[in-house]
Amino acid sequence: MMQKINQEQMRQEERNLLPKRPSLTSDYVFKRVFAKDENNSMLKDFLEAILDKKINKVIVKNPEIPKSFFDERMGILDLKVEVDGSEIIDVEMQIRNEHNIGKRSSVYLSKIVAEQLKTGERYESVKKGIVINLLNFEYFKRNSYHSIARMKFDETLQEKYVDMGYEQEDKIATDVFEMHFIELPKFIKKNPAGKTKLEQWLWLLAGGKEEKIKMVSEENEEVKKVVELLDKLGFSDDEKVMREYREKAECDYNDAMAYLSEKAQKEGMKQGIKEANLQNAKKMLEENIAEETIMKITGLSKEELEELKKQC
């Protein structure tokens, strides 16, 4: 019996020594994998799964990882892709819920379209803009893990109805705008079999159990390529520092949010919003939480935080 226990301990220790596969939910890892020209077939298959159509050619328009992302503001690393010369797609991996994804996605989409048109050019030259939001949290009150939003007309009201002879009215105002929201927790809850291309990719993104990853890798050659790439992905010393920094900053943010939530449940939010933010900021200062994180969560200005520090 003792020998059996020792063997199991040895196997567990061996598993612990295995290198941890980098997660695609890290925006740094996601861009590191899909932005390289030699990985175009993987990116093309991934986008085909989301857009549910055949793609001939993809060109990554921003393959570099900017140095400016390495700061406490945790700027998003997006992937901008031109598809078949007719669409510009912005792909973003978002781990934390900042409760503004609808408006933020709309701003990004507007920029994609507006930035295309140069002075003197015709509107007909504008390519379709698509934003794909990969969310590691639940956001919309919808019974779907993949929601697609387009610019649609409201239903015609009876008092505004004019008989123009149209048997079927136009439903879409313009096909230039399209937004995708994929909520990974909902996908995990559904627990699909992994038979479709989208399900295969989302199991990899969701960080499913190893047997799930193995199964979808056997079903999809491009998913298998990404898994193999992740398993042997090497980082320079600088890249390791940047990746670890972003992971630490993400953990700090999540810890701070959990701290606020726990305190709010215990004490209740009886004070005004401003007073509550001041009190929460004071407590976080006492816990040595980063000032940039405190300001982001509470909405306090640098001056307000400095004044609060004098009172501590």
Salt bridges, closest charged atoms under 4 A:
GLU8 OE1 - ARG11 NH2 2.96
GLU8 OE2 - ARG15 NH2 3.31
ASP27 OD2 - ARG246 NH2 2.47
ASP45 OD1 - LYS197 NZ 3.07
GLU48 OE2 - LYS44 NZ 3.80
GLU48 OE2 - LYS54 NZ 3.88
GLU48 OE1 - LYS197 NZ 2.98
ASP71 OD2 - ARG73 NH2 3.00
GLU82 OE1 - LYS61 NZ 3.59
GLU87 OE2 - LYS53 NZ 2.59
GLU98 OE2 - ARG96 NE 2.82
GLU98 OE1 - ARG104 NH1 3.04
GLU124 OE1 - ARG122 NE 3.54
GLU155 OE2 - LYS171 NZ 3.91
GLU178 OE1 - LYS128 NZ 2.71
GLU178 OE1 - ARG150 NE 3.28
GLU178 OE2 - HIS180 NE2 2.63
GLU183 OE2 - LYS186 NZ 3.02
GLU210 OE2 - ARG21 NH2 3.04
GLU219 OE2 - LYS195 NZ 3.82
GLU222 OE2 - LYS225 NZ 3.20
ASP231 OD1 - ARG21 NE 2.73
GLU239 OE1 - ARG32 NH1 3.27
GLU247 OE2 - ARG243 NE 3.31
ASP252 OD2 - LYS248 NZ 3.01
GLU262 OE2 - LYS266 NZ 3.05
GLU267 OE1 - LYS283 NZ 2.86
GLU291 OE1 - LYS302 NZ 3.02
GLU291 OE2 - LYS309 NZ 2.83
GLU304 OE2 - LYS274 NZ 2.54
GLU306 OE2 - LYS302 NZ 3.70
GLU306 OE2 - LYS309 NZ 3.58
GLU307 OE1 - LYS310 NZ 3.86
